[in-house]
Structure formats: structure tokens, C-alpha cells
Amino acid sequence: MELKDVLYKVPIRAVAGATSVIISDLQLDSRKVKPGAAFIAVKGAAADGHLFIEKAIENGASAVVCEEWPEHLNDAVVYVQVENSAAAAGYMACNFYGRPSEKVKLVGVTGTNGKTTIATLLYKLFTRLGYKTGLLSTVENRIGEEVVPATHTTPDAVSLNYLLKRMAEEGCAYVFMETSSHAIHQHRVTGLTYAGGLFSNITHDHLDYHKTFDEYIRVKKAFFDSLPAGAFAISNTDDKRGMVMLQNTNAKKYYYSLKTLADFKGKILDNSLNGLQMTVNDIEVHFRLIGEFNAYNLLAVYGAAVCLGEDKQEVLTALSELTGAEGRFDYLVSVNERVIAIVDYAHTPDALLNVLATIKKLRKGFEQIITVVGCGGDRDKTKRPLMSAAACEHSDRVIFTSDNPRSESPEQIIRDMEEGLAPAYRRKYISITDRREAIKTALSLAQKEDIVLVAGKGHEKYQEIKGVRSHFDDKEEVVEFFKLLNK
């Protein structure tokens, strides 16, 4: 493809060389550049691609797209100066791969909590309804039944458009994608054509990146502001920012709610370990998922399916048979002691509160709630005391432990969690840095029918300590302990 065609819609400041040059590949990483590729120099959070322009040329780049001219221009290379390299990468990837988002019905799911469950349920629902479907999520990416490992909530623009191209070529009619605030801000989704967008909720998270809550909200809202008039936008009116999210969108607006009148209205009749009994727009349905937060997720999924033209009764029937995403309120019960263990990805204060509120409602009497919780290193430090306070307030016993410490000291993270805790809470918790030992201790402390929540990592199969990732799976740890109990 000629470079000028790859650059369609990209705001260009200046060009040095002929844009008729043929481009065989796009790369954001200079190490992956091969002869004939266009290298896009993006200023990232960790590194500035402009520092690697010469390396890309050494590896055979035919073109360089950048925001700032290099000191020396190579006559054999075409240089294109753009306003924003990250946005340019989005448009260029769309063009290079044949605008694949226009060949499928792409639905984006954004919000602090619930993105993975909503996207996964939509994938499972439309698969069950007979469509070949694509999924882009934190847990995994799927092209029909093929699993493609996920490395980010939303891949970079080039990888994303390549995946969408494969999905379109392999006959996917629908693609459901988690759309994170990082992806929106970093232009990973720039240039994509959406059939619809969903908003779940917005709470305290990612302030290490966005700096202020107002900026976090603005970025999320930008996704809906960019939706085309032919798309739909669905928002949760029970979230106090649910209406604000859609106020400037050109898309057709719809709302879902458990508490007020809405296009997609739900009411919980019963919530137990057997699932949710609900009415959805006055139709009574039993779902296998548990908890009020899942009631919201189900309403969002139902709304999207209706907006995509599916039969309401067929949608509810199919939804009633589905389970959620891995690591989202996964529960196991020991055979002999009847101890209930719940593994959940809750890693924000609000998500933890939601899970603990659900667990409280599941208690039949005075069973203890024992919570194992940590906080990730190199991430928003301001939520650490909020996480520990939420755990202590709504649990009978708490164990503070490591999550993914990354480059930080696990002991310091726990000290941050302990800081400012009310004196009454200090009698409730102990600290065990080793996560495996923390889980074992919590399960050992549990008596018959007590509930142990292991929060924070959910589906993750690793733990990152001092930059090294080692295999670790919360659910595996619980299963192994229960096996020992049952011997």
C-alpha cells in the first residue's frame, strides 16, 4: 500500500520525500522493523519512540512518522511530521488493515468496573445466538473459538487493527471490546468505527495515570463524544455520572437502571448462591450470576443485544444459561467443612465494596467473612488506605498481603494500606507478605460455612515481584488447600 493511502485522515504538518513509497508493514517498536516498514515514533509513558528513529532506519524502515524532525534526515527515507503520533498510528493502522472495524459490528465497553464481565457475556451471548463473534478483553481475546492471549486491556493501535482484520476475515459478525481509559487517552482506539458503546460506572482508579478524577471522567466521556450518529450509547443512570457520559454524544441514547425508570429496567427479586432472580422490563428471569453488580452487568448486556436487533425473549433465555468471566466472583466450596471461597478481581475500593456487599447478602446467619487483599505496586497509591478500610469495615477478619508488588517493596505497600486505619480496624487484620501463605492462613481460620474472599488478582495466572513474573493463581491455591482438607 502506498504511504499516502496509509496516511488517510492523519493531520500532517510537513513531509520530506515522496508519499508514493510502498509500505509493507507498520511498527511502533523499532526492534521489530523490517525493510519496507513505516516506523511510527510515539511518545509513550515509558519511552519516547523518537529516540529510536535511527535504529528503525538501520533495520530497514522506508518511512518515519514523527512529531519532531530528527536532527539528520536520510534521503532514502520518507519523513512525515504529524500533530500527534499516537493518533496517527490509530488512523494509519485502520487504513493499512483495510478499515476492519467497518466490516464487523464493533461494540466498546468502558467504565471502572464490569467491563470484562459485560464484554465476555456479550461474546458468550452472541455466540450462543448463532453468530461468529470476536472478543477483546483483559482476560483473553477470542476470534470465534480461537483464543489469543491478552497482554493489555486494549492492545496498541496496530495490534488491535490486525486482530480486527483477522476477525473480519474469519467471519466474525460482532466484536465486543473492553475500552480502557488508557486506550482512549493513548489513541489506541482512534480511527475505529463503533456500532455502539456501553458505560458501566466510574469510581476511584487509575489516578496514578490520569492525576485527577475529573480528567479520568473526561477521558471516559471522550469515547462517547466520538461515537457516530448511527451508533447506540447505553449508560447506567444509577451511577451519578451516567447521564453526563452521554450528554454530548451523537449516538442514540439508552439507559439502564435498577432504581429508576429506564429503557432497560431491572428489579432484583432474590439474590443467593443459586443466582439472581430478577425482572427485566417486567419479564421474570433467573440468572446464574450472583450479586447486584452482576444485575447491572446483565442489564447492560440485555440492552446492547436489543439495540443490535436481537429478540428480547431469546436474549433473556440465552442470558439465563450463561456464566460470567473467569476470576469474577468465582466461588468454590470445600466438601467437608463447607467453607466458601470466592476469588474476585476486585482491585478498586468500589469493586471491593460491591463484592463484600454481595457476600453480606449471601450470609444466612453469623458466618464470618475473611478477606485476603493487597494493592498493586507502581500504581495509584491513594487507593491503598481506601482498599484496606473497605476490607476492614465489611469483613470480620482481614489479611493484608501482596498483590503484584512489581518494583515496589511489598512491605511498604502494606504499610501504605495500614496508614490512617481507624483503631477499631487494627484489631481485625494481620499482615502476611507472602500471598500463598496469606490465602492458606485465611482458609485455615475459616470455620464451617464461613466465607473467604481472595480479592485483587482474579483471572491472573502470575505474580510480579521485583520485575519478575512467576506463575501464581489464586483459584489454584484455594483448590489445593481444599484438596488437603478433604483427604
N, C-alpha and C positions, 0 to 999 in steps of 0.2 A: 504494500500500500504506500502511495506517495505521502510524504510528510505533511503536505498541505491539506490532505484529506484527514489525516490523523489529528490535525490542529483545529478542525471544525468547531466553532463556538468558543475557542480559547481566546481570552483577551490578550492580545500581543502588543508589546511595546516596541520591539525592534527585531530585525532579522539580519544575520550575516551569513550569506550563502544561498544556494538555490533550494527552495522547499519542494522541488520536484524529485528529490532524492528518495529512493525506495527504502522503506523501513520494514525490517523483518521481525522486530521484537521491541517490547518496551521494558525498561528496567528502572527500579528505584534504588537498587543495590549495585554499586559499581563492580563488585566481585562477580556478579552474575552476568555482566555484559559480555556479549559475543559480537563478532563482526556483523554490521548491518543494523544494530540495535539503536534505539533512541534512549539516551540516559536522561532521566528527569531528576534534577538536583533539588530535593525538598529539604527545607529547614525543619528538622524534626525536634522532638523534645530531648532526645538523647544525642543526636549528631546532626551536623549540617552537611547535606549532600554536596554543597558547593566545594567542600574541601576535597572531594573525591572525583572531581571532573577530569583531572589529568589521568587518574587511574582508569576511569571509564574509557577514555580515548585510547590509552595504551592497550586496553582489552578489545578495541575494535569498534567503539561507538561511531556511528555515522552522523549522529545529531545529538546536540545537547540542549536541553530546555532548562532555563535557569532564571532566577530573579535578578542576579547581578552578573555583569560581564566578568569573565576571567581576565586576569592580567594580560595573558597572551592568547591570541586566537590562532587556531590551527587551520590553515587554508583547506585542508582535506575534510574538515568537519563543518556542518551547518549548525549555527548557534541561533537559538530563539529566546529572546528575553520576554518574560511574561510578568503579569502583575502578581500572580500567586502560583507558585509551582505545584502546591498540593491540589488546588482547584484544577489546574491544567492537567494534572495526572488523572483526575476523575474524568474529565471530558475526553482526553486522549485515549484512555482505556476503553471508554464506551465506544468511541469511533473505531478503534483498532480491532475490537472484537465484534463489530457489526451491530452495535446497539442492542445487545441481547435482552436488556430489561424491557424492550418494547415487544419482544417475541413471547413473553410469558406475562402472567398477571402477578406482579410483584407487590407484596404487602409488607410494610415495615411496622415493627412493634417497638415502641420506645416507652421509657419510664424507669423509675429506680428499681422497683421490684415487680416480678411477674413476667418479665419479657420472655425468659426461657420457657416457662410453662405455657404461656399463650402461643408462642411460635410453634412449640412442639405439639400442642393439642391441635392446632390448625393443620400441621403436617399430617398427623395421625388421622384427623377427621376427613380431610380431602382424599387421603389415600384410601380410607375405608369407603368413601363415596364413589370410588372407582377411578380417580384421576391419578396420573403420574405426577408426583409432587416433589418440589425441592425444599430443603431446609437449610438455613444458615443460622447457627446458634452457638452459644457458649459451650455447650456440651459436645455437639458434633454437627458436621454438615452432612447432608444427605442428597444424593441425586437418585430419586426413586428409592430403591432398596440399598444402593451402594453407599457405604459410609466413608466420608472424607474427614480425617481428623481436624478438629478446630484448634487454632492456636490463639485467636483473638475473638472477642465477642463479634466484631465485624472485621473481616480481612482488609488488607490495604486495597486501594482502588484497582490496581492491576490484577491482583489475585481474585478479587471479587468479581470483576467483569469476566475473567476467564472461567470462573465457576459458573456464572450465569450463562455464558456461551455454551458450556458443556450441558447445562440443564436444558437449555432451549433445543440443542441438537439432539438430545436424548428423549425429547418428547414431553418434558415437564410442562403442564398447563399452568400450574401455580407455583410460586416460590414464596415462602414465609421467612422473614428475616428479622432477627434482633437488630435494632439500630441504636447503638450506644451513643451517648453524648460525645465521647471521644471521636467516634467515627464521623459524626455530624461536624464537629469543630475542625477536625483534621481533613475534611473534604473527601473522606473515603467513599461517600455516597453521592458526591457531586456528579451531576450528569445522568443519574439513573431516573427512569420513568416509573413512577409508582401508580398502581391501581388503587391503593388505599393505605391508610396509616392508622395505628391504634395507640392510644395513650393509656397506661395503667395507673400510675401515680407518681408523685415526686416527693422524695424525702432526703434527709441528710446523707450525702455520699459524694465522693469524688472532689471534695473541696481542696484536696492537695493539688488537683489539676486545674479546676475552674476558679479557685481562690475565693469566690463569693457565691452564695446561694442564688442571688439574683442573676449572676452570669450563667450558672447551671440551668436555671429556668429558661433564660433567653436562648441558650443553645438548643434545648429540647424543643422549644416553641418554633425555632427556625425550621425544623423539619416539617411542621405542619404548614408554616407560612409558604413553603416551597411546593406544596402539593398542587397539581393541576386541577382545573375546574371539573374535569371528567372523573376525578378520583373521589373516594369517600374518606371521611375522617371521623373516627369514633373515639369518644373521650369519656372518662369516668367522672360523673358530676358529683360523686361523693368525696372526691379529692378537691380541696378548696381551690386548686389551680386548674381544675378540669375544664372550666369554661374559658379561662384565659388562654389555654393552649390553642383553642380553635378560633379565637376572636378575629384573626386576620387571614385565615385560610380561604383559598378559593374553592376548596373541595366541598362536597355536600356533607353537612354536619349531622352526626348522630350521637346520642348519649346513652350510657347505661348506668344503672343505679340499683342499690338495694334499699335506699332510704327515701327517695323522692320519685316523682313521675319522670319517666324517661322513655325513649324509643324501645329500649330493651330493659325491662323491669324485672327484677328478681326478688323473691322473698324466701328466706330460709325457714323451713318447717321443722327440720331435725338435723342435727349435726353430731355424728358419732363415729367410732372407728369403722362402722359399716358403710360410711359415706354421707353424702348430703342429700336430704330430701328437700326439694325446692319447687317453687312455682316460677316459671319463666314466661312472662307475658300471659299469666293465668293458666298455663299448662303445667300440670304437676309432673315432676320428673325426679327419678333417683339417680344420683351420680356416684361413681366410685371414689371420687376425690373427696378430701376432708378439709373443713375449715372455711371460715368466712372469706379469707383471702382467695381461696380457690373458687368460691362463689362468684367473686368479681372476675376472676380469670375466665370462668365458664361463660359469663355474660358477654365478655369481650369477644370470645371466640364465636359464640352464637351470633352476635351482631355482625361480625365480619362475614360469616357464612351467608347470612341473609342478604347483606349488601352485595355479595358476589353472586346472588341469584339462586341460591340453593333453597330447596323446600324446607320449611320450618320444622315440620314433623319429622322428616328424615334426618335433619341435623340433630334434633334433640335425641332421637333414638340412637343414632351413632355415638353422640357425645356421652350418653349414659353408660356406654360399654368401655370407655377409654380410661386409661391410667395416665398419670402426669409424666413429667420429665424426671430423669434419674437424679437422685440427690435432692429432690424437693419433697419434703415430708415423707421420706421412705421410712416405713416402720417395720420392726421385727419384734417377735415375741419369743422369749425363752420358753421351752416346753415345760420344764418342771416348776420353775419359780414364777412363771407368768410375768416376768419383768418386761416392760415395753421399752424398746429403744427406738428413738426417732433420729434419723440422720437428715439434716437440712442445711441448705446452702446459705441460710440467713447470715449475712455479714454486714448488715447495716442495722442501726438501732431500731428503725421502724420494722424491718423484716423480722428481727428477733422478737420484738413486742408482739407482732402478729402471730408468730408460731407459738409463743408462750401463752397468748390469749386463747388460741385454739386448744392447746393442751389442757388448759384450766377447764375449758368447757367439756372436755372429754372425760375428766375425772368423775368417778362415780361417788367417791366419798372423800377420804382423807389421805389418799395415796400421795407420796412425796414426789415432787418434781425436782430432779437433779440435773443441772445444766453444766455441760462442758463447753467453754467458749474461749476464743482467743481473738486477736486482731492482727491483720496482715502488716508486715514491715514495709517501709518505703511507700506508705500510703497515708491517707488522711488521718493525722494524729488526733484531730479534735473529736473524732467519734469514739475514741477508746474509752474515756470515762462514761460516755453515754451508753455504750455497749455493756460495760460492767454493771452500771446502775440498773439497766433494764433487766439483766440476768438476775441480779440480787433481789430486786423488788418483786419479781414474779416467779421465783424459784424458792424451794425450801433449802436446797444446798447448791453451791456453785463451785466449780473448779476452773480457775483461770489457767490457761495453758498456751502453747504456741499454736499459731495458725500457719502461715507461711512467713517466717521472720525475714526472709530474703537477706539483705545485707545488714539488717539491724540486730542488735543484741536481744534475744528472746526475753531475758530478764528485765531489760529496760522497757520493753513493750508492756510487760505485765505490771511494772511499776507505774507506767502511764495509766493503765487501766485502774489501778488501785487509788490513784490520786483523786482526792476530793470525795471519796465514798463516805456516805453517812456512817456514823459509829455503829448503828444498828445492823448495817450490812456487813460490817467487818467480822461479825460472828458467824456469818453464813458461808464464807468462802475459804478455800485453801488454794495455794498456787503450786502447780506441778508443771515444770517447764516441758518435760518430755510428753508429747501428745499421746503416745501409746500408753504410757503409764497413767496419764490422766483419765483416759477412757476406761482402762481396766479398773481404776480406783472408783470411778463413778458407778460402774456396773457392780462392783463388789459391795458398795454401800447400799445398793438398792435392795429393798425387801419385796415381798410378793406384791405384784401389781403396781409397784412404783414405776414412774415414767422417767427415763433418762434421755435428755436431749443432747445430741452431739452436733453443735452448730458451727457454721462458718465455711466448711470446705465442700460439703455435699457430694457432687459428682466427681470431684478432682481425685486423680489417682497418684498424686505426688505431694511431697512436701519440700519446699525450697528453703534451705538453711545455708547461709554464707555463700549464696550464689549457686549452690549445687542442688539439683533436683534428685530426690530419691523416691522410690515407689512408696506410696502410703495411701491407704484407702480406709476412710472411717468405717464404712459398712463392713469391709473385710475384718477389721479389728473387732467389731461387735459380733460378727458371725463366729469368729474363732473363739471368743470368750464364751459365747453361748454353747458352743460345742463342748468346751471343757466342763461347763456346768451340767450338761446333760449326760456326761459319761457315768 
